[in-house]
Amino acid sequence: MLATSLTRTRGSGRSTRVRRIGVVDVGSNSVRLVVHDVRGRAMNQRFNEKFLAGLGRDMQETGKLHPEGVEQAITALKRFAAITRAQKTDLVIPFATAAVRDAADGADFCRRVRAETGFELRVLSGPEEALIAAQGVVAGAPGISGIVGDLGGSSLELAHLHDAEFREGATFALGPLALNAASGKTDKRTLSRVKKALNKSQFFDRNETTFIAVGGAWRAIANIHMELTSAPLRILQNFAVPVAEIKPLLAELASGSKHADLVQKVAKRRVATIPYAAMALDVILELGKFETLMISSYGVREGIIFQEMTAEERASDPLDAGLDAMVAADSHAADFGRALSGWVSNAAAYTLSPRLTNAACRLVDIGAMLHPDHRADLAFELVARAPLPGLLHRERAALALAIATRYTRHVQHPVSDRLLDEDTAKRARALGAIMRLGANLSGRSASLLKKAELACDGSRLDLY
């Protein structure tokens, strides 16, 4: 299908491209459709459906796609074709990964898919998959450096990113299906094969301190950790944890000795692959001597959309596009937010980073339609959990605290209490107070705000 470009205008007068893009991902274990509303560089999911077809089952013995899995995949893809037509997508990108790539009958499967669904599957090579997964990580975490690992059903892709620049990538036949390790148990032989294959890799000699994990099994492990630690912000995207903190959990999950009920609750569909995924992740973290594990809920599907963007869109800040999407319906609020961002910039010595200060100002009226008796609390929750890309958890907490303080003083919230150091919390509260001053002084009017000016010499804040 051909893309139809739509253009909508922001309050600033600039235009941004808005498209509805469907991605069909035919993997070794699952077949999935995700439909995104893509505004500039920001991607917001509107539909996500997965079917566990198991195309890669028994491929190590037969060399072919699993017959039952083929029929289930075709049925799912017919449904996905109907959904993308009904949702009037501007572009549909169907692709397949390791199972179809490696199977002797992979080409026959692609021909059947084309004939019965109209989808022309793009079969990604291993290096392509590594590159696109890394680009997906960059789409949600601009400026990121580290080693990206994407664990699928049949393969593991590794990629090196430095300052969001892709350096190299490779694929390894180390998925649980490829090693017959999807039985819910791991053994010493499987562990030895993983170590032997990865020891030959050069990816762990790059002096990067962060490992960025992509893939459903690793996301499930992160969810289990969040549950056990009562994490203040249950958002997977850009969730970061010290390696020393999570390694004991990986050992327990790999052995299957603990947390069986929790695994069943949090990752019911992945119970069989969790032990292998935990063991493989533990090996990687040890080999790379990483300090931080970061989880990315963006991966190949988002990376393939990222490739469809213009160079200008890819170079932009995804947070900026996400803010556009949140405030697009209220042009008055959008205009005031942008004006307030410039006005507050003179008080930078007291506030957050320019990027977060700008974001907070643009969200200054996000609570306008909320109940006034609960506006601060509701605005905090809304901002902390908003579908805004490109934010770390502590940045979400700082934004939410600033917005809540814009509505009332003395805000206390467990999310900001646990995630923010004292100086950042103080700056977020100061920013909220200054935004409240600007909003009340001007009547939330961009034109009236221009008649007042802030000045700061580092120790004193003056209003003229």
Disulfide bonds with the S-S distance in Angstrom:
none
